[in-house]
Amino acid sequence: MSELFSRRTALAGGIGLASGMGLLASETLARAAGYQEDQNAHAPGGPVARSLAASVGKGAEYSLPPLPYAFDALEPSIDAETMRLHHDKHHAAYVKGANEALAKLADTREGKLDPSALSELTEKLTFNLSGHLLHSVFWAIMGTGGREPVGELAADIQQQFGSHAKFKAQFSAVATQVQGNGWGVLAYEPISERLIVLQARNHQLNVAWNAIPLLVIDVWEHAYYLKYKNVRADYVKAFWNVVNWSAVDQWYGLIKRRHQDPAHEEHGH
């Protein structure tokens, strides 16, 4: 494991979904997984950690991670045209918005812009950065990998929700019932060490401090309208066909280990 992994164990702080602040410590999290230097597919965290690493450029600017499969790979559940527009247009716009907000905040600190705009710029950063990071997780937890949880995640869902079916019913209802635009989120809450299901309105509202997203579904209309029109429930039902549970389990395993034992290293432990 690279020295970078050892130095960046701030994973213990997570990338929590934070009300009014979006996802925390994204750059630290991505680099902690070591994927800026190590693109090994078998390294800890799996596809989600790789996607988050790719969401931050070398100069600490945010960047659009590549879609880890072809645009038509999720058909018929999610059509190729939706995937193309969603990734290349909508997600790219959040990356652009986050970087623009950071640049203007820097200019404001240097006295180049009126500080009266700080509130607006901070809100722009929160909205766009949260959208960027949630999408970076979203692409990575889809693909192929079976229709039920695996490994440690399967056991914890069984223990905490009663069964996979009960969890799935709760998550589906929560996602379907989001008011307006937003997300359904299965998250790890590290204080209580439990799994929780949340709604996020827009990208950054009505969420819980320090809760770390594991499995997310985008229920903004741009994520499904071309195929499902206004019938969000049909889209949510189809989403389960393309969840890559192996990717979710790998990500969960890394997050859980780092929070329960931040000093833990991968060297034979």
Salt bridges, closest charged atoms under 4 A:
GLU3 OE1 - ARG7 NH1 3.82
GLU27 OE2 - ARG31 NH1 2.50
ASP88 OD1 - HIS87 ND1 2.68
GLU100 OE2 - LYS96 NZ 2.49
GLU100 OE1 - LYS124 NZ 3.22
GLU152 OE2 - LYS256 NZ 3.43
ASP156 OD2 - LYS256 NZ 2.50
ASP218 OD2 - HIS86 NE2 2.79
ASP218 OD2 - HIS135 NE2 2.94
ASP218 OD2 - HIS222 NE2 3.47
GLU266 OE2 - ARG257 NE 3.53
GLU266 OE2 - ARG258 NH2 3.51
GLU266 OE2 - HIS264 NE2 3.95
